[in-house]
Amino acid sequence: MVSKDAPLYTTNFLLLCASHTLFAASFTMILPELPAYLTSLGGEDYKGLIISLFTITAGASRPFSGKLTDTVGRIPVIFIGTIVCVICSLLYPFLTTVYGFLLLRFLHGFSTGFKPIASTAYTADIVPEQRRGEAMGILGISMNTGSSISPPIGSWIAGNWSMEVMFYASSAVALLSILILLMLKETLEDRQPFHPRLLLVTKDEVIAPEAIPMAILTGLIYLSFGAMLTIVPDQTVALGMSNKGIFFTSFTGCSLLSRLVAGTASDRLGRQPVLQLAVFMMIPSLIYMGMVDSSMHLMIASGCMGFATGMAAPAVFAWTIDAAGAQRRGVALGTTYIALEIGIGLGAVLSAWLYDNDASRFGITFFWLAGSTLFAFLYLSWYRLYAAKSSS
């Protein structure tokens, strides 16, 4: 247990945040260009799979990465996720068929299936408990910083050099993230050496009962994020924007701003009130996304969505850690992250289906997402009432 008087900004925490920034930059810098790249390979009808295949493997690997995080250690699992980023980005220029590309997207998902869980558990190990929400916010800021800076850079590299150079740059950034990790010290006590039997997971290691409410909310919240990753690059083209990555900067930049205060607010006011406000703010933001008719309005709308999402993320992950014991942090976080990947994947597939490569259907797609987010708000409202009655 870390002393409540211990500092938050230790060397280990800052190094982890730096690594997280570079990791996020690696896999997000290629995202704005992937729909056009897949189209150039003849796979226009498979745009929905760009995100959903990535999230399938990310979600499927969560039970294993969660268990390994709680047994083998935080650092080895962080390494595995980052190395996958290095290798997959290097291979994109060589597998130039539609099916080769989709295979790489499938394999690339293992990166986010491993590193975020272990990084979040590592953070919980080294920060004071009463500043846990703040720490989750700072870790999220690190990821958002990489996500906000890198997409326009990726588009700029692709436009001025080539897609191949962009992929190599992505791999190099992930490699730098690994080099920073070499300086971190393991925090898990009672580590076990790896054995294949550790890959056998039981039912409560796949779905942690204590994390189910957080998982339901996370899945519903991230439907809209999966949709944005899939169809907003086309929306930027329809609105005449030359750099598809700029809207990512607006989204993640505003998310960064909200995380500066949301994590601390959840420490003081509680996880659920902050979450409820964040989910409520997402509803008009999504309606706005469906009504935009200019690049300026798209930037404002995506910024509003980013601000609301940035409020929700640190609260929901701190809530998950609160509900789990120190030896179950990886498994509980795995459950919430599985829901995150399901939400992103379903959002990607359903939005691609609703949009159907028809610019006139952006509105109906985002209005549908606003409805699903309203359901998330109603669920959280019901849960808070139920929890209050149960405790009285």
GIGIJO-V362675 format. One record per residue. N is the residue number from 1. RES is the residue in three letters. PHI is phi in radians with two decimals (999 if undefined). PSI is psi in whole degrees, 0 to 359 (none if undefined). Layout:
BEGIN
((N & RES & PHI & PSI) (N & RES & PHI & PSI))
END
This chain:
BEGIN
((1 & MET & 999 & 128) (2 & VAL & -1.38 & 135) (3 & SER & -1.04 & 144) (4 & LYS & -1.19 & 344) (5 & ASP & -1.62 & 358) (6 & ALA & -1.17 & 146) (7 & PRO & -1.23 & 152) (8 & LEU & -1.43 & 316) (9 & TYR & -1.56 & 69) (10 & THR & -1.45 & 169) (11 & THR & -1.04 & 316) (12 & ASN & -1.08 & 318) (13 & PHE & -1.15 & 318) (14 & LEU & -1.17 & 321) (15 & LEU & -1.13 & 319) (16 & LEU & -1.08 & 318) (17 & CYS & -1.11 & 318) (18 & ALA & -1.09 & 317) (19 & SER & -1.11 & 320) (20 & HIS & -1.11 & 321) (21 & THR & -1.06 & 312) (22 & LEU & -1.19 & 322) (23 & PHE & -1.05 & 312) (24 & ALA & -1.11 & 319) (25 & ALA & -1.07 & 324) (26 & SER & -1.08 & 308) (27 & PHE & -1.54 & 346) (28 & THR & -1.61 & 339) (29 & MET & -1.14 & 340) (30 & ILE & -1.65 & 347) (31 & LEU & -1.06 & 315) (32 & PRO & -1.08 & 333) (33 & GLU & -1.60 & 350) (34 & LEU & -1.16 & 320) (35 & PRO & -1.02 & 315) (36 & ALA & -1.19 & 324) (37 & TYR & -1.14 & 317) (38 & LEU & -1.12 & 322) (39 & THR & -1.07 & 320) (40 & SER & -1.14 & 337) (41 & LEU & -1.51 & 356) (42 & GLY & 1.64 & 18) (43 & GLY & -1.98 & 37) (44 & GLU & -0.95 & 323) (45 & ASP & -1.33 & 357) (46 & TYR & -1.90 & 18) (47 & LYS & -1.02 & 324) (48 & GLY & -1.10 & 339) (49 & LEU & -1.44 & 346) (50 & ILE & -0.99 & 314) (51 & ILE & -1.57 & 318) (52 & SER & -1.17 & 322) (53 & LEU & -1.12 & 319) (54 & PHE & -1.03 & 316) (55 & THR & -1.34 & 335) (56 & ILE & -1.06 & 310) (57 & THR & -1.25 & 326) (58 & ALA & -1.06 & 314) (59 & GLY & -1.19 & 317) (60 & ALA & -1.14 & 332) (61 & SER & -1.48 & 349) (62 & ARG & -1.03 & 315) (63 & PRO & -1.03 & 322) (64 & PHE & -1.28 & 315) (65 & SER & -1.17 & 325) (66 & GLY & -1.12 & 315) (67 & LYS & -1.16 & 317) (68 & LEU & -1.13 & 325) (69 & THR & -1.06 & 323) (70 & ASP & -1.52 & 355) (71 & THR & -2.14 & 301) (72 & VAL & -1.33 & 324) (73 & GLY & 2.39 & 160) (74 & ARG & -1.25 & 313) (75 & ILE & -1.10 & 313) (76 & PRO & -1.01 & 322) (77 & VAL & -1.21 & 322) (78 & ILE & -1.05 & 317) (79 & PHE & -1.07 & 315) (80 & ILE & -1.02 & 311) (81 & GLY & -1.06 & 320) (82 & THR & -1.26 & 321) (83 & ILE & -1.09 & 324) (84 & VAL & -1.03 & 319) (85 & CYS & -1.06 & 316) (86 & VAL & -1.04 & 311) (87 & ILE & -1.22 & 313) (88 & CYS & -1.12 & 317) (89 & SER & -1.09 & 325) (90 & LEU & -1.16 & 331) (91 & LEU & -1.53 & 342) (92 & TYR & -0.94 & 317) (93 & PRO & -1.18 & 345) (94 & PHE & -1.74 & 333) (95 & LEU & -1.75 & 90) (96 & THR & -1.86 & 26) (97 & THR & -1.85 & 164) (98 & VAL & -1.01 & 313) (99 & TYR & -1.25 & 328) (100 & GLY & -1.14 & 318) (101 & PHE & -1.08 & 313) (102 & LEU & -1.12 & 326) (103 & LEU & -1.09 & 318) (104 & LEU & -1.15 & 321) (105 & ARG & -1.07 & 321) (106 & PHE & -1.08 & 314) (107 & LEU & -1.27 & 326) (108 & HIS & -1.07 & 332) (109 & GLY & -1.08 & 337) (110 & PHE & -1.06 & 334) (111 & SER & -1.07 & 309) (112 & THR & -1.39 & 349) (113 & GLY & -1.30 & 339) (114 & PHE & -1.92 & 303) (115 & LYS & -1.09 & 312) (116 & PRO & -1.06 & 322) (117 & ILE & -1.08 & 309) (118 & ALA & -1.14 & 323) (119 & SER & -1.15 & 320) (120 & THR & -1.19 & 318) (121 & ALA & -1.12 & 320) (122 & TYR & -1.06 & 316) (123 & THR & -1.05 & 314) (124 & ALA & -1.06 & 330) (125 & ASP & -1.23 & 329) (126 & ILE & -1.90 & 358) (127 & VAL & -1.95 & 155) (128 & PRO & -1.12 & 142) (129 & GLU & -1.02 & 320) (130 & GLN & -1.31 & 355) (131 & ARG & -2.04 & 21) (132 & ARG & -1.11 & 316) (133 & GLY & -1.09 & 318) (134 & GLU & -1.05 & 317) (135 & ALA & -1.11 & 319) (136 & MET & -1.08 & 323) (137 & GLY & -1.13 & 317) (138 & ILE & -1.16 & 319) (139 & LEU & -1.09 & 320) (140 & GLY & -1.14 & 323) (141 & ILE & -1.06 & 320) (142 & SER & -1.05 & 314) (143 & MET & -1.17 & 319) (144 & ASN & -1.19 & 327) (145 & THR & -1.07 & 312) (146 & GLY & -1.09 & 320) (147 & SER & -1.22 & 330) (148 & SER & -1.45 & 325) (149 & ILE & -1.39 & 321) (150 & SER & -1.36 & 325) (151 & PRO & -1.02 & 314) (152 & PRO & -1.11 & 327) (153 & ILE & -1.15 & 317) (154 & GLY & -1.05 & 315) (155 & SER & -1.12 & 322) (156 & TRP & -1.14 & 317) (157 & ILE & -1.10 & 316) (158 & ALA & -1.11 & 322) (159 & GLY & -1.29 & 327) (160 & ASN & -1.66 & 337) (161 & TRP & -2.13 & 272) (162 & SER & -2.93 & 167) (163 & MET & -1.09 & 323) (164 & GLU & -1.08 & 317) (165 & VAL & -1.10 & 321) (166 & MET & -1.05 & 316) (167 & PHE & -1.12 & 319) (168 & TYR & -1.14 & 322) (169 & ALA & -1.11 & 320) (170 & SER & -1.05 & 316) (171 & SER & -1.13 & 320) (172 & ALA & -1.14 & 322) (173 & VAL & -1.14 & 319) (174 & ALA & -1.11 & 322) (175 & LEU & -1.10 & 320) (176 & LEU & -1.10 & 324) (177 & SER & -1.07 & 322) (178 & ILE & -1.15 & 319) (179 & LEU & -1.07 & 323) (180 & ILE & -1.15 & 323) (181 & LEU & -1.11 & 336) (182 & LEU & -1.06 & 342) (183 & MET & -1.61 & 355) (184 & LEU & -1.46 & 149) (185 & LYS & -1.85 & 141) (186 & GLU & -1.13 & 143) (187 & THR & -1.97 & 345) (188 & LEU & -1.30 & 127) (189 & GLU & -1.50 & 158) (190 & ASP & 0.98 & 49) (191 & ARG & -1.21 & 150) (192 & GLN & -1.96 & 144) (193 & PRO & -1.18 & 149) (194 & PHE & -1.15 & 138) (195 & HIS & -2.50 & 143) (196 & PRO & -0.92 & 333) (197 & ARG & -1.13 & 339) (198 & LEU & -1.19 & 345) (199 & LEU & -1.46 & 355) (200 & LEU & -1.51 & 119) (201 & VAL & -2.00 & 143) (202 & THR & -1.57 & 173) (203 & LYS & -1.03 & 317) (204 & ASP & -1.41 & 359) (205 & GLU & -1.66 & 347) (206 & VAL & -1.55 & 310) (207 & ILE & -2.15 & 108) (208 & ALA & -1.36 & 118) (209 & PRO & -0.96 & 324) (210 & GLU & -1.18 & 344) (211 & ALA & -1.84 & 6) (212 & ILE & -1.10 & 314) (213 & PRO & -1.04 & 319) (214 & MET & -1.15 & 323) (215 & ALA & -1.15 & 317) (216 & ILE & -1.04 & 313) (217 & LEU & -1.11 & 316) (218 & THR & -1.07 & 316) (219 & GLY & -1.04 & 316) (220 & LEU & -1.18 & 321) (221 & ILE & -1.14 & 319) (222 & TYR & -1.53 & 1) (223 & LEU & -0.96 & 315) (224 & SER & -1.19 & 327) (225 & PHE & -1.17 & 318) (226 & GLY & -1.06 & 321) (227 & ALA & -1.14 & 317) (228 & MET & -1.09 & 318) (229 & LEU & -1.07 & 330) (230 & THR & -1.54 & 315) (231 & ILE & -1.89 & 340) (232 & VAL & -1.16 & 326) (233 & PRO & -0.95 & 321) (234 & ASP & -1.23 & 327) (235 & GLN & -1.14 & 323) (236 & THR & -1.11 & 321) (237 & VAL & -1.13 & 316) (238 & ALA & -1.07 & 332) (239 & LEU & -1.65 & 4) (240 & GLY & 1.44 & 22) (241 & MET & -1.47 & 133) (242 & SER & -1.43 & 330) (243 & ASN & -1.94 & 110) (244 & LYS & -1.19 & 341) (245 & GLY & -1.43 & 349) (246 & ILE & -1.11 & 323) (247 & PHE & -1.14 & 329) (248 & PHE & -1.09 & 323) (249 & THR & -1.13 & 318) (250 & SER & -1.10 & 313) (251 & PHE & -1.06 & 306) (252 & THR & -1.34 & 331) (253 & GLY & -1.13 & 317) (254 & CYS & -1.24 & 327) (255 & SER & -1.10 & 321) (256 & LEU & -1.06 & 317) (257 & LEU & -1.08 & 316) (258 & SER & -1.23 & 328) (259 & ARG & -1.16 & 336) (260 & LEU & -1.05 & 330) (261 & VAL & -2.00 & 334) (262 & ALA & -1.17 & 320) (263 & GLY & -1.10 & 314) (264 & THR & -1.13 & 321) (265 & ALA & -1.07 & 321) (266 & SER & -1.21 & 332) (267 & ASP & -1.18 & 325) (268 & ARG & -1.63 & 319) (269 & LEU & -1.72 & 341) (270 & GLY & 1.95 & 152) (271 & ARG & -1.20 & 315) (272 & GLN & -1.18 & 317) (273 & PRO & -1.05 & 319) (274 & VAL & -1.14 & 318) (275 & LEU & -1.06 & 317) (276 & GLN & -1.10 & 317) (277 & LEU & -1.10 & 318) (278 & ALA & -1.10 & 314) (279 & VAL & -1.12 & 320) (280 & PHE & -1.06 & 320) (281 & MET & -1.17 & 333) (282 & MET & -1.17 & 329) (283 & ILE & -1.10 & 304) (284 & PRO & -1.15 & 332) (285 & SER & -1.11 & 319) (286 & LEU & -1.21 & 322) (287 & ILE & -1.07 & 318) (288 & TYR & -1.06 & 317) (289 & MET & -0.99 & 325) (290 & GLY & -1.38 & 349) (291 & MET & -1.91 & 355) (292 & VAL & -1.10 & 144) (293 & ASP & -2.31 & 13) (294 & SER & -2.68 & 162) (295 & SER & -1.13 & 325) (296 & MET & -1.11 & 315) (297 & HIS & -1.15 & 325) (298 & LEU & -1.13 & 319) (299 & MET & -1.11 & 319) (300 & ILE & -1.16 & 315) (301 & ALA & -1.12 & 316) (302 & SER & -1.18 & 328) (303 & GLY & -1.15 & 320) (304 & CYS & -1.09 & 318) (305 & MET & -1.11 & 319) (306 & GLY & -1.11 & 320) (307 & PHE & -1.10 & 315) (308 & ALA & -1.16 & 317) (309 & THR & -1.12 & 322) (310 & GLY & -1.14 & 330) (311 & MET & -1.23 & 321) (312 & ALA & -1.27 & 319) (313 & ALA & -1.04 & 306) (314 & PRO & -1.11 & 328) (315 & ALA & -1.17 & 317) (316 & VAL & -1.24 & 325) (317 & PHE & -1.35 & 325) (318 & ALA & -1.15 & 321) (319 & TRP & -1.06 & 318) (320 & THR & -1.07 & 314) (321 & ILE & -1.15 & 321) (322 & ASP & -1.00 & 322) (323 & ALA & -1.39 & 346) (324 & ALA & -1.90 & 148) (325 & GLY & -1.31 & 168) (326 & ALA & -1.02 & 328) (327 & GLN & -1.52 & 0) (328 & ARG & -2.11 & 11) (329 & ARG & -1.10 & 316) (330 & GLY & -1.09 & 316) (331 & VAL & -1.17 & 316) (332 & ALA & -1.13 & 316) (333 & LEU & -1.11 & 324) (334 & GLY & -1.03 & 319) (335 & THR & -1.09 & 314) (336 & THR & -1.16 & 321) (337 & TYR & -1.22 & 328) (338 & ILE & -1.04 & 315) (339 & ALA & -1.09 & 322) (340 & LEU & -1.04 & 313) (341 & GLU & -1.17 & 322) (342 & ILE & -1.09 & 316) (343 & GLY & -1.07 & 313) (344 & ILE & -1.11 & 315) (345 & GLY & -1.11 & 313) (346 & LEU & -1.12 & 320) (347 & GLY & -1.07 & 321) (348 & ALA & -1.15 & 312) (349 & VAL & -1.18 & 313) (350 & LEU & -1.19 & 322) (351 & SER & -1.19 & 321) (352 & ALA & -1.10 & 323) (353 & TRP & -1.21 & 316) (354 & LEU & -1.18 & 319) (355 & TYR & -1.22 & 315) (356 & ASP & 0.92 & 39) (357 & ASN & 0.95 & 33) (358 & ASP & -2.18 & 111) (359 & ALA & -1.05 & 337) (360 & SER & -1.26 & 350) (361 & ARG & -1.80 & 8) (362 & PHE & -1.03 & 318) (363 & GLY & -1.04 & 307) (364 & ILE & -1.09 & 327) (365 & THR & -1.13 & 313) (366 & PHE & -1.28 & 330) (367 & PHE & -1.16 & 322) (368 & TRP & -1.09 & 319) (369 & LEU & -1.16 & 324) (370 & ALA & -1.07 & 323) (371 & GLY & -1.14 & 318) (372 & SER & -1.17 & 327) (373 & THR & -1.25 & 325) (374 & LEU & -1.04 & 321) (375 & PHE & -1.09 & 321) (376 & ALA & -1.08 & 319) (377 & PHE & -1.10 & 317) (378 & LEU & -1.16 & 322) (379 & TYR & -1.10 & 314) (380 & LEU & -1.14 & 323) (381 & SER & -1.10 & 316) (382 & TRP & -1.10 & 317) (383 & TYR & -1.09 & 319) (384 & ARG & -1.12 & 320) (385 & LEU & -1.15 & 317) (386 & TYR & -1.10 & 315) (387 & ALA & -1.13 & 322) (388 & ALA & -1.15 & 319) (389 & LYS & -1.17 & 321) (390 & SER & -1.17 & 328) (391 & SER & -1.50 & 346) (392 & SER & -1.51 & none))
END
